[in-house]
């Protein structure tokens, strides 16, 4: 069990540093079109062991979100989204649970459950995370169209980056 958490810690360090040192510097703006943010930090929450208790997921989401907020100068936006996805992850896992369940699987990855399952799981998790994140960023329903556009366009590039990460650094 300690080896799994050591691997998860190294995975978090890499994803975190890539998010705050590289992706923060990438600005995809075409004219007045500013609807793309590259966010891959939810990948780490996705790859945590299935048996991780909800309280620990929420705490991990909050603490890691606060760390990202510190680099982004965004007071609590990543922390709130991380906390929310920590709370929502068990619910999402119950909806996408494979027929055989998770009884012999510790990490929900493409290696253990297949690429189709992982893409479905990652897509749902990322959409929920991004929708909540962009909603907290503006904190008003008046910008619903902007929130949805940012969610859709950010989702497309972020999921491609996540899948690239999973193919290069397979968790197993």
Residue pairs with C-beta under 8 A, 6 or more apart in sequence:
4 49
4 106
4 107
7 171
8 44
8 47
8 48
8 49
11 44
11 47
11 169
11 171
12 44
12 64
14 169
15 40
15 41
15 43
15 44
15 165
16 41
16 44
16 64
16 67
16 68
18 40
19 39
19 40
19 41
19 68
20 67
20 68
20 71
20 72
23 38
23 39
23 40
23 161
24 71
24 72
26 38
28 36
28 38
28 157
29 36
35 146
35 149
35 150
35 153
35 154
36 150
36 153
36 154
36 157
37 150
37 154
37 158
38 154
38 157
38 158
38 161
39 129
39 130
39 133
39 154
39 158
40 158
40 161
40 162
40 165
41 64
41 65
41 68
41 78
41 82
42 81
42 82
42 85
42 125
42 126
42 129
42 162
43 122
43 162
43 165
43 166
44 64
45 57
45 60
45 61
45 64
45 82
45 85
45 86
45 89
45 125
45 129
46 89
46 108
46 121
46 122
46 125
47 107
47 108
47 109
47 171
48 57
48 60
48 89
48 107
49 106
49 107
50 93
50 102
50 105
50 106
50 107
50 108
51 106
52 60
54 86
54 87
54 89
54 90
57 86
57 87
57 89
57 90
58 83
58 86
58 87
59 86
60 82
60 86
61 79
61 81
61 82
61 83
61 84
61 85
61 86
61 87
62 79
62 82
62 83
62 86
64 78
64 82
65 76
65 78
65 79
65 80
65 81
65 82
65 83
66 76
66 78
66 79
68 78
68 79
68 82
69 75
69 76
69 77
69 78
69 79
72 78
74 137
76 136
77 133
77 136
77 137
78 133
80 132
80 133
80 136
81 129
81 132
81 133
81 136
84 128
84 129
84 132
85 125
85 128
85 129
85 132
88 128
89 125
92 121
92 124
92 125
92 128
93 102
93 108
93 121
95 124
96 117
96 120
96 121
96 124
98 113
98 117
102 108
105 112
105 113
107 171
107 172
108 118
108 121
109 118
109 166
109 170
109 171
109 172
110 117
110 118
110 119
110 166
110 170
111 170
111 171
111 172
112 172
113 121
118 166
119 159
119 163
122 159
122 162
122 163
122 166
123 155
123 159
126 155
126 158
126 159
126 162
127 151
127 155
130 150
130 151
130 154
130 155
130 158
131 147
131 151
134 146
134 147
134 150
134 151
134 154
135 147
138 146
138 147
